Amino acid sequence: MNSQEQTDLILSFARVLHVNGQSTDETLAATERLSRNLGLSAKVIPRWGELELQVGNLGTIPVAIGAADPTGVDMDRVASAMRAIDEVSAGRIAPSAALKTIKAISQAPPAPTWQFTVAAAAGAASLSVIFGVQHVAAVLLIVASAAAGAVLRRTLAKYNTNPLLQPFCAALLAGIVGALAVQYQLSSSLRLIAVCPCMILVPGPHVLNGMMDLAAVRIPLGASRLLYGGLIILAISAGLLLGLTLLNVSLPVDQPGRPVPLWLDVIAAGIAVAAYSIFFSTPLRMLGWPVAVGMLAHALRWWTLSVGAGVGTGALVACLLAGLVLTPVAGRSQMPFAAIGFASVVSMMPGVFLFRMVSGLLQLVNSSNTTLQLLGGTVADGLIAITIILAMSFGLIVPKIVIDRLFDGAARSKS
């Protein structure tokens, strides 16, 4: 291969990893390993929107590539790209053939629509069980709403690539269905029929990748990831609240959840983990670890809450366990840690608190009878959401950083 083909190969691999949810640290380590095996001294500089490759032995020539927005999460593509890098490094794939390989990987289709739809329905239903749904009719409506939202998202994806339009429209549909359920007295004050189909839209992997970038002092990229995740959450909230408002229904800000038995909580968590893994196009052979760890982490959270700890502490303890177990698992299976980690603890994401906070803010703006109860409930929902997000991020990221440092130190001592 000539120099241009080598740099194209490195950038192609880096782009597939970057745009499909791999963490920045893993992306840089993998492309550095590939460049060494190609005989180059190359460094990838990731940004939101582009990747730049600096090649030292070519006079530090910067090569930029556009259309590298890290907006997707596809674990099958990431795992395949990581395996292909190992194959090239081991000499089992010629560098000239690797260009065709990475092109095929980048065009690999996501999970089929029927599978995506079933996963959305199952994920929303399992979250409703975790939050204490009490009636079969409500579960059936949640299943139908989430399934219709999944089909709508895939249909819109064929005609529009705007990443905010799909969650907005799915949330709008869920809000309308939830409002109709309230009018026909099929929904409780928790509004789970409206909220649960929206909770499966929350972009957890982008939040975790953003927090990991901030922890590594990649401020612009980390802030961009968090801003992107925040925009999606805002689009979901806007769609949900618009759908409710169209039929004059509001989302209460101070309704407590209902406790559920441990066995039901753990089973529902396992189903939610499997559903999210399918959202992220996880190969079915890799579902075992995240499902098992997610169920164990949720059991630990349930026990932590049962002894009187707060929701933030419960999320922290559960995510520490998930981070300790899944960091080496993600490395061995070549899966992006943010996706597998988030899938395992997805049911702890405070989507419902974020939606209630936005609803409370709108009520405060539009209401002439602002009450201390409304103000207090809105502030409490926001603080709880921030506390849980920080606890989850800390619990997942700190074990990864520590374990990665230990493995890196061991590798350097052997070399």
C-alpha positions in Angstrom: 0.0 0.0 0.0 1.2 3.5 -0.7 1.1 6.2 2.0 -2.3 7.6 0.9 -3.9 4.2 1.1 -2.4 3.6 4.5 -3.8 6.8 5.9 -7.2 6.2 4.3 -7.3 2.8 6.0 -6.5 4.2 9.4 -9.1 6.9 9.0 -11.7 4.5 7.8 -11.3 2.3 10.9 -11.2 5.3 13.2 -14.4 6.7 11.6 -16.3 3.4 12.0 -15.4 3.2 15.7 -16.0 6.9 16.3 -19.4 7.2 14.8 -20.8 4.0 16.2 -20.3 4.5 19.9 -16.8 3.3 20.7 -15.2 5.2 23.5 -12.5 7.7 22.5 -9.8 6.0 24.5 -10.5 2.6 22.8 -10.7 4.3 19.4 -7.3 6.0 19.8 -5.7 2.8 21.1 -7.0 0.6 18.3 -6.0 3.0 15.5 -2.6 3.5 17.1 -2.1 -0.2 17.1 -3.1 -0.4 13.5 -0.8 2.4 12.4 2.2 0.8 14.1 1.5 -2.4 12.2 1.4 -0.4 9.0 4.8 1.1 9.8 3.4 4.6 10.5 3.8 6.9 13.4 0.2 8.2 13.3 -2.1 10.0 15.7 -5.8 10.4 15.4 -7.3 13.6 16.8 -11.1 13.2 17.3 -13.5 16.1 17.2 -17.2 16.4 16.8 -17.7 16.4 13.1 -14.3 15.3 11.9 -11.3 13.1 12.5 -7.8 14.4 11.9 -4.8 12.1 11.3 -1.3 13.3 11.9 1.4 11.1 10.3 4.8 11.8 11.9 7.0 10.0 9.4 5.3 11.9 6.5 6.3 15.3 8.0 3.4 15.5 10.3 0.9 15.8 7.5 -2.7 16.4 8.8 -5.4 14.6 7.0 -9.0 15.5 7.9 -12.1 13.5 7.2 -15.6 15.0 7.4 -18.9 13.4 8.3 -17.7 11.8 11.5 -20.4 12.9 13.9 -20.5 10.3 16.7 -24.3 10.2 16.8 -24.8 6.4 16.4 -24.5 3.3 18.6 -23.9 0.0 16.7 -22.1 -2.6 18.7 -22.0 -5.1 15.9 -20.0 -2.6 13.7 -17.7 -1.7 16.5 -17.0 -5.3 17.5 -16.4 -6.3 13.8 -14.0 -3.3 13.3 -12.0 -4.1 16.4 -11.7 -7.8 15.3 -10.6 -6.6 11.9 -7.9 -4.5 13.4 -6.7 -7.5 15.4 -6.7 -9.6 12.2 -4.6 -7.0 10.3 -2.2 -6.7 13.2 -1.8 -10.5 13.3 -1.2 -10.7 9.6 -4.4 -12.7 8.8 -5.8 -9.9 6.7 -3.7 -8.0 4.2 -3.8 -4.2 4.5 -4.9 -4.0 0.9 -7.9 -6.2 1.7 -8.7 -4.4 4.9 -10.1 -1.4 3.0 -12.8 -3.6 1.5 -13.4 -5.2 5.0 -14.0 -1.9 6.8 -16.2 -0.6 4.0 -18.4 -3.7 4.4 -18.5 -3.2 8.1 -19.5 0.4 7.8 -22.4 -0.5 5.7 -23.6 -3.4 7.8 -27.4 -3.0 8.5 -28.7 -2.4 12.0 -31.1 -4.8 13.7 -34.1 -5.7 11.5 -37.2 -3.5 12.0 -39.3 -6.3 13.4 -36.6 -7.1 16.0 -36.2 -3.4 16.8 -40.0 -3.1 17.2 -40.3 -6.1 19.5 -37.3 -4.8 21.6 -39.0 -1.4 21.9 -42.2 -2.9 23.1 -40.6 -5.3 25.5 -38.2 -2.6 26.9 -41.1 -0.1 27.5 -43.2 -2.8 29.1 -40.4 -4.0 31.4 -39.7 -0.4 32.5 -43.3 0.0 33.4 -43.1 -3.1 35.6 -40.1 -1.7 37.4 -41.9 1.6 38.0 -45.0 -0.2 39.4 -47.6 -0.6 36.7 -50.7 -2.3 38.1 -53.1 -3.1 35.2 -52.7 -5.3 32.2 -54.6 -2.8 30.0 -51.9 -0.2 30.8 -49.1 -2.6 29.9 -50.8 -3.5 26.6 -51.2 0.2 25.7 -47.5 0.8 26.5 -46.5 -2.1 24.3 -48.6 -0.8 21.4 -47.4 2.8 21.8 -43.7 1.8 22.0 -44.0 -0.6 19.0 -45.8 2.0 16.9 -43.1 4.5 17.9 -40.3 2.1 16.8 -41.9 1.6 13.4 -42.4 5.4 13.1 -38.7 6.0 13.9 -37.5 3.4 11.3 -39.9 4.9 8.7 -38.7 8.4 9.3 -35.1 7.3 9.1 -35.6 6.4 5.5 -36.6 9.9 4.5 -34.8 12.2 7.0 -31.4 11.8 8.8 -32.1 14.5 11.4 -31.3 12.7 14.7 -33.7 14.8 16.7 -36.8 14.2 14.5 -37.2 10.5 15.3 -37.2 10.7 19.1 -39.5 13.8 18.9 -42.1 12.1 16.8 -42.0 8.9 18.8 -42.4 10.9 22.0 -45.2 12.9 20.5 -47.1 9.7 19.6 -46.5 8.4 23.1 -47.8 11.6 24.6 -51.0 11.5 22.5 -51.6 7.8 23.5 -50.9 8.6 27.1 -53.3 11.5 27.0 -56.1 9.4 25.5 -55.5 6.8 28.2 -56.0 9.5 30.8 -59.2 10.7 29.2 -60.6 7.2 29.1 -59.4 6.6 32.7 -56.9 3.9 31.8 -53.8 5.7 33.2 -52.8 6.4 36.8 -51.3 9.7 38.1 -47.8 8.2 37.2 -48.7 8.6 33.5 -46.6 5.4 32.8 -48.5 4.9 29.5 -47.1 8.2 28.2 -43.7 8.1 30.0 -42.4 4.5 29.5 -42.3 4.6 25.7 -40.3 7.8 26.0 -37.8 6.4 28.5 -36.5 3.9 25.9 -35.4 6.9 23.8 -33.0 8.4 26.4 -29.5 8.5 24.8 -27.5 7.0 27.7 -24.4 5.9 25.7 -23.8 9.5 24.5 -23.9 10.8 28.1 -21.5 8.2 29.3 -19.1 8.7 26.4 -19.3 12.4 27.1 -18.5 12.0 30.7 -15.5 9.7 29.9 -14.2 12.3 27.5 -14.5 15.0 30.2 -12.7 12.7 32.7 -9.9 12.4 30.1 -9.9 16.3 29.8 -11.2 16.2 26.2 -13.4 19.1 27.0 -14.7 20.1 23.5 -15.5 16.6 22.5 -17.0 15.6 25.9 -19.1 18.8 26.0 -20.3 18.2 22.5 -21.4 14.7 23.3 -23.3 15.9 26.4 -24.9 18.7 24.5 -26.0 16.3 21.8 -27.5 14.0 24.5 -29.2 16.9 26.1 -30.7 18.0 22.8 -32.2 14.5 22.3 -33.6 14.6 25.8 -35.1 18.0 25.1 -36.6 16.7 21.9 -38.1 13.8 23.7 -39.5 16.0 26.5 -41.0 18.5 23.9 -42.7 15.7 22.0 -44.1 14.0 25.1 -45.4 17.2 26.7 -46.8 18.5 23.4 -48.7 15.2 22.9 -50.2 15.5 26.4 -51.0 19.2 26.1 -52.9 18.7 22.8 -55.5 16.9 24.9 -55.2 19.1 28.0 -53.4 16.5 30.1 -50.4 17.4 32.3 -47.5 15.3 33.7 -47.5 15.6 37.5 -44.1 16.5 39.1 -44.4 14.9 42.5 -45.9 11.4 42.1 -43.9 8.7 44.0 -43.2 5.4 42.3 -44.6 2.1 43.5 -42.3 -0.6 45.0 -42.2 -4.0 43.3 -41.0 -7.4 44.6 -37.3 -8.2 44.1 -38.0 -11.2 41.7 -40.2 -9.1 39.5 -37.8 -6.2 39.5 -34.8 -8.4 38.5 -36.7 -10.2 35.7 -38.0 -6.9 34.3 -34.5 -5.5 34.4 -33.1 -8.4 32.5 -35.7 -7.9 29.7 -34.9 -4.2 29.6 -31.2 -4.9 29.2 -31.9 -7.4 26.4 -34.1 -4.9 24.6 -31.6 -2.1 24.8 -28.9 -4.4 23.6 -31.0 -5.1 20.5 -31.4 -1.3 20.0 -27.7 -1.1 19.8 -27.4 -4.0 17.3 -25.6 -6.3 19.8 -24.9 -9.7 18.3 -27.2 -12.2 20.0 -24.3 -14.3 21.1 -23.1 -11.4 23.2 -26.3 -10.8 25.1 -25.5 -13.0 28.0 -23.0 -10.8 29.9 -25.0 -7.5 29.9 -28.2 -9.3 30.8 -26.7 -11.2 33.7 -24.8 -8.2 35.0 -27.8 -6.0 34.6 -30.0 -8.3 36.6 -27.4 -8.6 39.4 -26.8 -4.9 39.5 -30.6 -4.3 39.7 -30.9 -6.8 42.6 -28.1 -4.9 44.4 -29.8 -1.6 43.8 -33.1 -3.0 45.1 -31.4 -4.3 48.3 -29.6 -0.9 48.7 -32.9 0.9 48.5 -34.6 -1.6 50.9 -32.2 -0.7 53.7 -33.0 2.9 53.5 -30.4 4.3 51.0 -31.4 7.0 48.5 -31.8 6.5 44.8 -28.4 8.1 44.0 -26.6 5.7 46.4 -28.5 2.7 44.9 -27.5 3.8 41.4 -23.9 4.3 42.4 -23.5 0.9 44.1 -25.2 -0.9 41.2 -23.1 0.9 38.5 -19.8 0.3 40.4 -20.6 -3.5 40.2 -21.5 -3.2 36.5 -18.3 -1.2 35.8 -16.1 -3.6 37.6 -17.5 -6.6 35.7 -18.1 -5.2 32.3 -14.8 -3.3 31.7 -12.8 -6.5 31.1 -15.8 -8.1 29.3 -16.1 -5.2 26.9 -12.4 -5.4 26.2 -12.4 -9.1 25.5 -15.6 -9.1 23.4 -14.5 -5.9 21.5 -17.8 -4.1 22.4 -18.1 -0.4 23.2 -18.1 0.0 26.9 -20.6 2.9 27.0 -23.2 0.9 25.1 -22.8 -2.3 27.0 -22.5 -0.5 30.3 -25.6 1.7 29.7 -27.7 -1.3 28.5 -26.9 -3.1 31.7 -28.1 -0.2 34.0 -30.7 1.3 31.6 -33.6 1.0 34.0 -31.8 3.3 36.5 -31.6 6.3 34.0 -33.7 9.1 35.5 -35.7 9.8 32.3 -39.0 10.1 34.2 -37.5 12.7 36.6 -36.2 14.7 33.6 -39.6 14.7 31.9 -41.3 15.7 35.1 -38.8 18.5 35.7 -39.4 19.9 32.2 -43.2 19.6 32.8 -42.8 21.5 36.1 -40.9 24.2 34.4 -43.5 24.7 31.8 -46.3 24.7 34.5 -44.3 27.4 36.4 -44.0 29.6 33.3 -47.6 29.2 32.2 -49.4 29.0 35.6 -50.7 32.0 37.4 -51.1 30.0 40.6 -47.6 28.9 41.2 -47.5 26.9 44.4 -44.6 25.9 46.7 -45.6 22.3 46.1 -45.1 22.7 42.3 -41.9 24.6 42.7 -40.5 22.1 45.3 -41.5 19.1 43.1 -39.8 20.6 40.0 -36.6 21.4 41.9 -36.6 18.0 43.5 -37.1 16.2 40.2 -34.2 18.1 38.7 -31.8 17.4 41.6 -32.7 13.7 41.7 -32.1 13.4 37.9 -28.7 15.2 38.2 -27.7 13.1 41.2 -28.6 9.8 39.5 -26.8 10.7 36.3 -23.6 11.7 38.2 -23.8 8.6 40.4 -24.2 6.3 37.3 -21.4 8.0 35.4 -19.0 7.9 38.4 -20.0 4.2 39.1 -19.4 3.1 35.5 -16.4 5.3 34.6 -14.2 5.0 37.7 -13.8 1.2 37.5 -13.1 1.5 33.8 -10.4 4.1 34.3 -8.7 2.1 37.2 -8.9 -1.3 35.4 -7.6 0.2 32.1 -4.7 1.8 33.9 -3.8 -1.5 35.6 -3.9 -3.4 32.4 -1.9 -0.7 30.6 0.7 -0.8 33.4 0.9 -4.6 33.2 1.4 -4.5 29.5 4.1 -1.9 29.6 6.0 -3.9 32.4 5.9 -7.0 30.2 7.2 -5.2 27.2 
